[in-house]
Amino acid sequence: MPRFYLTTAIDYVNSPPHLGTAYEKITADVIARFKRGAGYETRFLMGNDEHSLNVRRQAERQELDPLDYCAKMEDVFRGVWAKLDVSFDDFIRTTEERHRLGVQKLLEAIRARGGIYEGTYEGWYCVSCEAFKQEKDLEDDLCPLHKARPDWISEKNYFFRLSDYRDRLLELYREQPSFIEPETRRNELTNVLEAGLLDLSVSRPGSGWGIPVPFDEESVVYVWFDALMNYLSATGYGTDEEGWNERWPADLHIVGKDITRFHAVIWPAMLMAAGVAIPRQVFGHGFVNFQGEKMSKSLGTAVDPLEAADHFGADPLRLFLVREIQYGQDGDFSWDRFEARYDSDLANALGNLVSRITSMAGRYREGRLAASARSSLPEISTQAVTDYRTAMEELRLHDGAAAAFRIVGAVNEFLTERAPWKLAKDPDAGGALDEALYEAAEATRIATVLLHPVMPQSTLRILERLGGTNGDPIRLDDDAVFQGGRTLSTRTGEPLWPRLSGGRSGGRS
């Protein structure tokens, strides 16, 4: 069985996740579920980034030991991901022993190959970003992300010879353009590389909150070097030689567009310097804005993902984020748009279709549908499955979901044309009625299989009503195939997604 190792960025725990954070985890989960359905032994990693100065300050505000605060926040984050049905296989915290050992091993490996030297850093440092800033990075002397003035610092640090890797990284982008996607991110980073790279500080003075530098007990590892290492330490690097050799390199890093430079420039350079294989691909997704404004707790424009999930359920939220936003580009969330998508895609299209089919099957055929002659639906479904697979492999998640809804639209048109309710009144149209109901149910079942990675719980309920699959877990090769020569046992039920009264649920803005 082929393997697939997928990661997301680990999250600062100075505050609970907002919908923009959840977007990354949900879309990565869709990819992981698709890969499992496509027959891959999938390993999906998430985690928390705990060695941030902001985290320590937040712990102090709550009069907690930093480790106790981080443990509390782990429960918060895990609770959100459980509510949103995110199916990670491993969850790493940067305060874990396995991570500390991995970080120190990689730092020693880079140093042994001449990639680390001691020096003095002077410049701007944004505490909120936990990142050093050059003058050209600032806007009106402020950090463009946090609208705050960075601190000027001067301190003894250890530096990584990042500048040595400019040409190798440019060559990587030319020879393996898929290493960084989408193309807009690759173009941005190519410009960064062509402008030249500065060496990077990999330590901060002080022996407090952080991983000790193995060759200098008076310093701790800089938080970004520490954080990037989680992808490798989670495989067993530094603790399980056999395990990490089997699991590494990662097939895909899913990260926000604002940190692609760390993941597609600094991270591969670190690995090259240590003699470790680089990941196969980095994908920088866009931001989810709220009514046109960047989603930010500090700016008051953040949406609580639990509130959004409570509004209609986790699955409608997951579908909205996948359908509404072209993967790799920025998108926008508003309550009005969320409700409109709920009505159009779920209440009116898929949910209504399932109700129509199962109701007619129960009324006219006692819930048992036998295959008969073929119409155009098998060909439409087969082409949609092909398009779906291609789109999902290319990380065009929005196009993958659209392929499934093409089947839904085709079945609705098919039922309008065939009018089973009229065929049921004609004693000589029994075969045509069997054909219409069976093919509508089977095509809808296939659309449901394709939507399973996006809406894992709702699709299982639909499949129970439409005759199920070939087993558990769902497998595309078996379950996304239009099948004849069998009998579908259907059943009716309450509406999956009731229409909103008056088209809205309270006029939220």
N, C-alpha and C positions, 0 to 999 in steps of 0.2 A: 504494500500500500504506500503511495507517495506521501511525503510529509509536507506540512506547511506550518511555518512558525510566524505568527502575527503578533505585533505589539501596538500599544498606544503610548502616547506620552504619559508619564506618571504625573500626578497632580500635587501641587502645593496644598497643604492642609490648613492654611491659615484661615480658610473660610469654606463653607460647604459648596458643592458644585452648583453652577448655574446651567441654564439650558445650553449655552454655548459649549460648555465642557461635556455635557451629556451627549451633544450631537456627535462628537468624536467617538465616544464609546459605543453609541448606538450603531453608527455606520460601520465601525470595526466589527461589531457583533454580527451585523448583516453579512459581512464578508466571511467571517469565521463560520457562520451557519451554512452559507453557500458552499464553502470549501468542504465542510463535513458531508453535505448532501452530494457533492460531486465525487466523494470517495477518498478524500484526503484525511490522513491522520493529523488532525489540526491541534496546534498548541497556541492558545490565545492568552497573552500576558497583559495584565494591567497592574497598577500599583500606586503608591503614594510616595511623594518626594518630601522628606521630613527634615533635612538638614538646612533648611532655609532660615536666614536671619528673621524673616517675617514670621515664621512659625514659632521661633523662640520668643519673639516679642508678644505674640498672641497668647502663648502659654503663660507668660509673665502677667499679662493683663488679667488672666483668669486665675492667677495665683496657683498654677499647676506646674509640676515638674514637666519639662518638655516631653519626656517619654510617655508620661501619663496622659498629657494632652493629645499626643499623636495616637495613642491607643484609643482614646475616646473618639477622635476624628476618623479612625479606621472604621469604627462601627457606623458612623454617619455616612461615609462614602459607600461602604458595602450595602447599607440599607437603601440608598438611592439606586445603586446598580441592580439590586434585587428587584426593586419596584419596577424598573425599566426592563427587566428580563435580559440583562446582559450576561452572557454565558462564558465568562472568562474561565480558563483552566488553572491559572496561577495568579496570585496577587502578591506582589513584592513590596516590602517597605525598606527604605534605604537605611533604616537603623538595624536591620537584621544582620546577624553574624555572617551569613552567606554572602551578603552584599559587601560588607566591610572587607572580607578576605579577597573577593574578586577585584575590588577597587585597588587595594594595595598591591595585588599581584600585577595588574596592568600597569600601574604607575612604576613599579620596579622594572617591568619588562621594557617600558619606553626609556627609562633612565639608563638601563644596561646597554641599550642600543644608541646612546648618545643623544636622545631626544629631549632631555630635561637639563636645564641649567639654572643657576641662581642669579637673581637680579633684583632691581628695584622698580616698582611701578609707581608712576604718578599720573593721575588723570581722574576723569569723572566716573562715578559709580552710582548706578540707580539701585537703591535698596529694594524697591518693589519688583524690578526685573531680576534682581540678583545678578546684574551684568554690568561690565565695564562699557562705557560709551565714549566714542570719539566725538570731537566737535561737530563733524559733519552729520552725526546721527541725531543731533539735537535740533529742536525747532523752537526758536525764540528762547534758547538756553534751557529748554525743558525737555524731559523725556517725552517723545511723541505718543507713547502708549499710556503713560500715567499722569501726564500734564504736571509733573513735579520736577523741581530742580535737583539734579543729581548732586551727590557729595563729592568734593575734591579730596582725594586721598593720596597718600604717599607711604608706601610700605615695602618691606623686603618680601619677595615672593620667589617661588620656583616657577619657571616658564617652560612651556612646551614650544618646540621649534615649528610652529604651525606654518611659518613662512616658507619652509622647505618643501611644502606639499602643493603649492600653487599649480605647478605644471602637471604633476601627476593627477590632480583632481580635474584639471581642464581636459586632460587626455581621457580620463574616466568618463566625463560627460560626453565627449565626442564619440568614443567607442561604444559606450553603453548608455545611450540617451534615456532609456527607460529607468535608469538608476534613480533619477529624480523626476517625478511627475506631480502635477501636470506641466506642460511645456512652459507655461508662464513662470513657474517657480524656477525651472532650469535656466531660463533666459536671465532671470533676476540674479541667480547665483553665479552664472557665467560672467556677468558684468562685475560682480563682487570680486571674483577670482582675477579677472583681467586687470582690475585696479590694484591688485597686490594684497597680500595678507600680512598681518602683524602677528608676532608671537603672542601666545596666550598664557596668562597667569593660571596656574593649576593649584595654587595654594593660597591660604589666607593666614595671617599670623594669629596666634592664640591657640590654646589647647582645650577650648570649650566645646561648643555644639558643632560636631562634625567628625569625620573620619580622620584619625591621625595620619599625617604623612609618615610613611614607614621609615624614612631616613632623616626625619627631623621632628622630634616629639613636641617642639614648640609651635608647630603649624598644623593646620587641618586642610584637608583637600577641598578645593574650591567647589561650590555646590553644583555647578554645571558639569564639571568633570565627573563628580560623584554621581549625578543623576543619569547621565548618558550611559554609565556602566551597567545600569540595572538590566538592560536587555541581555547582556552577556553573563552577569552574575547569576541571573535566574536560570540559566542553562546548566549551571554547575561549574562555571569557570572559577578556579581557585579553590573549589571544594570537591568537585566530582569530574575528574578528567575524562572518563568514558562518557559521562552524560553530556558534557558540553561539546565534545567532538561529534556526537550523534545529532545534537539539536542545532548547532550553529553552522552556518550563518542564518540570521533571520531572513525570511523571505520578504517581509513587508513591515515597514514602520509607518503607522498612520499618525501624523502630527499636524498641529495647526500651522498655518502659513507663516506665522510670526516667529516660529522656531525652526524653520527649515534650514537656516544657516547653521545652527548648531548640529543638526542631524545629517546634513548632506555636505558639510564642509569640515567642521571640527571633528565630528564623530568618525567618519572614514579615515581622516588623517591620523587620529589617535590609534586606530586599529592598524593602519599601515605601519605606523611607527613601532608598534609592539609586535609586528609580524603575525597579526591575526586577520583572518578573512573578513572582508567588509560585507555588510548586508546587501541583499540583492536589489532592494527598491525602497525608496522613501517617497511617500505621497503626502503632499502638503495641502490639506483641505482649507476651504475658506472659512470666514466667520459667519456666525448666525447673528444678525442684527435684530434689534427690537424696534419695529416701526421706523426703520431707517437709521437708528443710532446704534453704535457699537455696544454690545452687551457687556456691562461692567457693574459690579456691585458698588464700587466707589463712586460711579457716576449715576447710580440709581436707575440703571436701565437693564438690570438683570431679571430674568424670568426663572422662577423656581421650577425645576423639572418635575418635582413631585406635584406641584399645583397643576402643571400642564397635564400630567398623567392622570390626576384625579378628575380632571375636567371631563374626559371621555374614556380614559383608560390608556394603558401603556401602548397598546398596539396602534390605535389611531394616531398617537403622537409619533411613534416610530415611522408610520407610513407617511405622515405629513412631512417629516424631515427628509425622508428619502425621495419622495415624489416632488416636493416643492423646490428643492435646492439642487441645482446641477452640481454634481460632486466635483470639488476642486474650485468652485467659485463661491463668492459670498451669497448669502441668502437672507431672507427677512422673515421674522415671525411676528404675527399679530393675531390677536384672539379672533378677529373677524375672519381672517384668511383661514385659520385653523378650523373654524366652524364650517366655513364654506367647503373646504376640502372634505371634511367629515361627511357632510350631506351629499356631495356629488359622488365621491368615490365609494363610500361605505353604505350610507343609508339608501341612496337611490340606485347605485350601480350594483356592487357586489352583494350587499345584504339583501336587497330586494330580489335580485336574481336567484339567490339560494332559496329564498322563501317561495318564489313562484314555482321553481322546479319541484321542490319537495312537496309543496301543496298539491300541485297537479299530479305528481306521482302517487301521492296518497289517495287522492280523489279518484283517479282514473285507473290506477294499476296496483292499488293496495300497497304502495311503497316499493314494488319490485319491478325493476326495469331491465328488460332483456335486449341485447344487441340485435339490430336488424340491418337494413341497407344503409349505405354510407352517403353522407352529404359532403358539403365543403368544409365542415368543422374540423375533421381530422387534419386536413392539409393546413388550415389556418393555425391550428394548435401546434403542429409540428414545426412550422416556420417560426412561430412565436418562441418555442422552446430553444430553437437554434439561435435566434436573435438574443434571447435572454442569456444563454450561456456565454456568448461572445461579449455582450455588454458587461456581465458580471466579472468575467476574467480580465477585462480592460478597466475595471473599477468605474464603469459608468452605471452606478447603482440606480440612478433615476431612469435610465433607459431600460434597465432590467425590469424594474417595477412597471414601466410603461408597456413592456411586451406582455406582461401578465394581464394588464387591463385591456390590451387589444383583444385578447380572447374574451374577456367579460363583455366588451362592446359587441363583438361578433356574435356571441350567444344571445344577447338581448335582441339584436337585429334578426337573428335566426328565428327566435320564438315569435317575434312580431310577424314575420313572413309566414311561418308554418301554422300559427294560431292553433295550438293543441286543443284549446277550449272549443274550437269549432270542429276539429277532427273527432273529438270525443262524442259528438252528437251524430256522427255518420257511422252506421254499423259496418260499412264497407271500408272504412279508413283505419282499421285496427293496426295494420302494419305501419302505416305512415305515422300514427300516433306513437307507437313503440319507438320508431326511429327518432322522431323529434325529441321525445323526452329522454331517451337514453343518450343521444349525442349531446344534448344540451347539458345533461348532468355530467357526462364524462369530460367534456371540454371545460366545464366549470371546475371540476375536480383538478384538472391539470393546471389551470390558472391558480388555484389555491395552493398546489404544491410549489409553484414558482414563487408565490408570495410568502411561503413559510419562513424564510430567513428574516423577512421584514416584520411579519406579524405572527410570531410563533404560537401564541396561545389561541388567537382567533381562528387561525387556519386549522388547528387540530379540531376545534369545535365544528367547523364547516365540513371537514373530511368525515367526521362521524355522521353527519347528516347526508352525505353524498355517496357513501359506500366505502370510505376508508382508503387505505393504501395497501401496498404489498407487505407491509410490516413496519416495525419500529427499529431503528430510526428511518426517516424518510430518505430515499435515495433517488436522485434524479434519473439515473439510468433505468430504474425499474418503474418509478412512480410518475415520471413526466412523459409517459408514453400513452398515446391514445389506444385503448384496448377494446377489442371486441370479443365475442364468444363467451361472455360471462354475464352474470346477473348482478345488478347493483341493488343493494338493499338500502333504501333511503328512509329518512324519518323527518318529521316536522319538528318545529320548536318555536320558542319565543323569538321575536325579531332580534337579530344580532346587534344592530345599531339603529335604534329608534330614531326617526326623523326629529329634528329640532322643532319645537312648537313655534310657529311663526317664522321659521327659518333661522332663528337665533336663540341663544340660551340666556338672554339677559342683557344683550347689547354691550358687552365688554369692549373697551377700546384698547 
